[in-house]
Amino acid sequence: SALPDSSGVTHYEYIVLPSGVSAGLTLDKSTASVAHGSTTQLTATTTPAGGHVLWGTSDPSKATVDASGLVTGVAAGQAVVTAYFGGLTASCTVTVT
């Protein structure tokens, strides 16, 4: 079994891009609000397109995130949801109400 790091990620995937190709990662939101028990979708865009993104949360007792970037509010407070791709990260601060 794998133990999560401080961001909640249990594994990393490393990719080697062809020479001259740069990796990129952006999220559609830098902040989001979600009610307890409700969900909000985060969308990651990668360069090259279609890259495999891993997701993690700083506090799963406040908000969880699944493999597709769907965030679920667990309890009132804040958590930082982070997308990982090609050694890059992009984050969204999620407030659970």
C-alpha positions as CSV (number, residue, x, y, z in Angstrom):
1,S,0.0,0.0,0.0
2,A,1.1,3.6,-0.5
3,L,0.9,6.3,2.1
4,P,-0.2,9.8,0.8
5,D,2.2,12.7,0.9
6,S,1.2,16.1,2.5
7,S,-1.1,16.8,-0.5
8,G,-2.9,13.5,-0.3
9,V,-1.2,12.0,-3.4
10,T,-0.2,8.3,-3.1
11,H,1.8,8.1,-6.4
12,Y,3.3,10.3,-9.1
13,E,3.6,9.6,-12.8
14,Y,6.6,10.9,-14.7
15,I,6.5,11.4,-18.5
16,V,9.2,12.1,-21.0
17,L,8.2,14.5,-23.7
18,P,9.8,14.6,-27.1
19,S,12.5,17.1,-27.6
20,G,11.1,20.6,-28.1
21,V,7.8,19.9,-26.5
22,S,6.9,21.7,-23.3
23,A,4.5,20.4,-20.7
24,G,1.7,22.6,-19.5
25,L,-1.1,22.4,-16.9
26,T,-3.9,24.8,-16.1
27,L,-7.2,24.5,-14.1
28,D,-10.4,26.1,-15.1
29,K,-10.8,27.6,-11.5
30,S,-8.4,28.9,-8.9
31,T,-11.1,29.1,-6.3
32,A,-14.4,27.3,-5.9
33,S,-17.2,27.0,-3.4
34,V,-19.2,23.8,-2.7
35,A,-21.9,23.0,-0.2
36,H,-21.5,20.1,2.2
37,G,-22.5,17.0,0.4
38,S,-22.5,18.6,-3.0
39,T,-20.0,18.5,-5.8
40,T,-18.2,20.8,-8.2
41,Q,-16.1,19.7,-11.3
42,L,-12.6,21.0,-11.8
43,T,-11.2,20.7,-15.3
44,A,-7.5,20.4,-16.1
45,T,-6.0,21.3,-19.4
46,T,-2.7,19.7,-20.3
47,T,0.0,20.4,-23.0
48,P,0.3,18.1,-24.8
49,A,-3.5,17.7,-24.9
50,G,-5.0,14.6,-23.3
51,G,-2.4,14.1,-20.6
52,H,-3.1,11.9,-17.6
53,V,-3.7,14.1,-14.6
54,L,-3.5,13.0,-11.0
55,W,-5.5,14.7,-8.3
56,G,-5.0,15.3,-4.6
57,T,-6.5,17.3,-1.7
58,S,-4.8,18.9,1.2
59,D,-7.6,18.0,3.7
60,P,-9.8,15.1,2.8
61,S,-11.8,15.7,5.9
62,K,-13.0,19.0,4.3
63,A,-13.1,18.0,0.5
64,T,-12.3,15.0,-1.5
65,V,-11.4,14.7,-5.2
66,D,-11.8,11.8,-7.5
67,A,-9.7,10.7,-10.5
68,S,-11.7,12.9,-12.9
69,G,-11.4,16.1,-10.8
70,L,-14.9,15.9,-9.2
71,V,-14.7,17.6,-5.8
72,T,-17.1,16.7,-3.0
73,G,-17.7,18.9,0.0
74,V,-17.3,16.8,3.2
75,A,-17.3,19.4,6.0
76,A,-17.2,23.2,6.4
77,G,-13.8,24.7,5.9
78,Q,-11.1,24.9,3.1
79,A,-9.0,22.5,1.3
80,V,-6.6,22.9,-1.6
81,V,-7.2,20.6,-4.5
82,T,-4.1,20.0,-6.7
83,A,-3.7,18.6,-10.2
84,Y,-0.4,17.0,-11.1
85,F,0.9,16.4,-14.6
86,G,4.4,16.0,-16.0
87,G,6.1,17.4,-12.9
88,L,3.8,20.4,-12.9
89,T,1.0,21.3,-10.4
90,A,-2.0,23.6,-10.5
91,S,-4.2,24.2,-7.5
92,C,-7.7,25.4,-6.6
93,T,-8.7,26.5,-3.1
94,V,-12.1,25.0,-2.3
95,T,-14.3,26.4,0.3
96,V,-16.9,24.1,1.7
97,T,-20.0,25.7,3.2
